[in-house]
Every structure is written in structure tokens, then in C-alpha cells.
């Protein structure tokens, strides 16, 4: 159950970070980066306080879900969808990508081998 709340929190705080960037008239790319950092930092802080390696530094799809949700949010805005609906759909996209990534063991490719 904690995993689902973590995935929902990732989506929510990603969209809150994007909204803060929009309120300060930042560009789309900067808003997506701001949303990703805002969304991921809570998980990093949690893992550091628990003395675990943060999920964002492992092979799991975490920040990528946040980035894709942010991009989807801006695409929905460009298609003239109401801000509130795009906001909620953005949260759901991050949530679904994160849950599916864990459920089906999706991961990013390895660029080096640990020896």
C-alpha cells in the first residue's frame, strides 16, 4: 500500500512543481525539470532518512515517469484541455507509468557493469 501512495505522491508533486514553474512564467522544459526535481526529492529525502539508496539512483523507472507525465501534461494543455483536467491526468499518467514499471520490472538500460 505504501508503494501506491509513493507513486501517487510522485505524480502529485511533479504536477505541483510544474504548476509553480508555470506561475513564474518559466519555459516548458524548465517546468518539466522543476516538476521532476520536486516530485523526486521527496522520495530521495525519505530514502536518505531511512539509510537506503534512493530509488532515483537505482535502475527503476522513477524520474522517467515524472518526465513523461510532465510532457503529457503540456501536450494536453496544447490540445486545449482545461488546466484542472490536464493536471489530474498528468498525475494519473505518472502514477500508472510508475506502477506498471514496478509490476512488469521495467528498467532503464545499464551503461556499465558493477564488478
C-alpha positions as CSV (number, residue, x, y, z in Angstrom):
1,X,0.0,0.0,0.0
2,X,2.9,2.4,0.8
3,X,4.2,1.9,-2.8
4,X,0.9,3.2,-4.2
5,X,0.9,6.3,-2.0
6,X,4.5,6.9,-3.1
7,X,3.6,6.6,-6.8
8,X,0.6,8.9,-6.2
9,X,2.8,11.4,-4.3
10,X,5.4,11.3,-7.2
11,X,2.6,12.3,-9.6
12,X,1.1,15.0,-7.4
13,X,4.4,16.7,-6.5
14,X,5.5,16.5,-10.1
15,X,2.4,18.5,-11.1
16,X,2.7,20.9,-8.2
17,X,6.3,21.6,-9.3
18,X,5.2,22.2,-12.9
19,X,2.4,24.5,-11.7
20,X,4.9,26.5,-9.7
21,X,7.1,26.9,-12.8
22,X,4.0,28.0,-14.8
23,X,3.2,30.6,-12.2
24,X,6.7,32.1,-12.6
25,X,6.4,32.1,-16.4
26,X,9.2,29.6,-17.0
27,X,9.5,27.7,-20.2
28,X,8.0,24.2,-20.8
29,X,11.3,22.3,-20.5
30,X,12.2,24.2,-17.2
31,X,8.8,23.5,-15.8
32,X,9.1,19.7,-16.6
33,X,12.6,19.7,-14.9
34,X,11.3,21.6,-11.9
35,X,8.3,19.2,-11.6
36,X,10.7,16.2,-11.9
37,X,13.0,17.5,-9.2
38,X,10.1,18.4,-6.9
39,X,8.5,15.0,-7.4
40,X,11.6,13.0,-6.9
41,X,13.1,14.9,-4.0
42,X,10.5,13.7,-1.5
43,X,11.5,10.1,-2.3
44,X,15.2,10.9,-2.1
45,X,14.7,12.5,1.3
46,X,12.7,9.6,2.5
47,X,15.3,7.1,1.4
48,X,18.2,9.1,2.8
49,X,16.5,9.3,6.2
50,X,15.9,5.5,6.1
51,X,19.5,5.0,5.2
52,X,18.6,3.4,1.8
53,X,19.9,4.0,-1.6
54,X,17.4,6.4,-3.2
55,X,15.2,4.9,-5.9
56,X,16.2,7.5,-8.4
57,X,19.8,6.3,-8.2
58,X,18.8,2.7,-9.0
59,X,17.7,1.1,-12.2
60,X,13.9,1.6,-11.5
61,X,11.9,4.0,-13.6
62,X,11.2,6.9,-11.2
63,X,12.3,10.2,-12.7
64,X,11.4,9.0,-16.2
65,X,7.7,8.5,-15.1
66,X,7.8,12.1,-13.8
67,X,9.2,13.5,-17.0
68,X,6.7,11.6,-19.2
69,X,3.8,12.8,-17.0
70,X,5.0,16.4,-17.3
71,X,5.4,16.2,-21.1
72,X,1.9,14.7,-21.3
73,X,0.5,17.5,-19.2
74,X,1.9,20.1,-21.6
75,X,0.6,18.2,-24.6
76,X,-2.8,18.1,-23.1
77,X,-2.6,21.9,-22.4
78,X,-1.6,22.4,-26.0
79,X,-4.7,20.4,-27.1
80,X,-6.8,23.0,-25.2
81,X,-7.8,20.7,-22.4
82,X,-8.8,22.5,-19.2
83,X,-5.9,23.0,-16.8
84,X,-7.6,21.1,-14.0
85,X,-8.3,18.0,-16.2
86,X,-4.7,18.1,-17.6
87,X,-3.4,18.4,-14.0
88,X,-5.3,15.3,-12.9
89,X,-4.5,13.3,-16.0
90,X,-0.8,14.2,-15.6
91,X,-0.8,12.8,-12.0
92,X,-2.5,9.6,-13.2
93,X,0.0,9.2,-16.1
94,X,2.9,9.4,-13.6
95,X,1.1,7.0,-11.3
96,X,0.3,4.5,-14.0
97,X,3.8,4.5,-15.5
98,X,5.4,4.0,-12.1
99,X,3.0,1.2,-11.1
100,X,3.4,-0.6,-14.5
101,X,7.2,-0.2,-14.3
102,X,7.3,-1.9,-11.0
103,X,4.7,-4.5,-11.9
104,X,6.4,-5.6,-15.1
105,X,10.0,-4.9,-13.9
106,X,10.7,-2.2,-16.5
107,X,14.1,-0.6,-16.0
108,X,16.5,1.7,-17.7
109,X,19.4,0.1,-19.6
110,X,22.7,-0.4,-17.9
111,X,25.6,1.5,-19.3
112,X,28.3,-0.2,-17.2
113,X,28.6,-3.4,-15.2
114,X,29.3,-3.5,-11.4
115,X,32.3,-5.7,-10.7
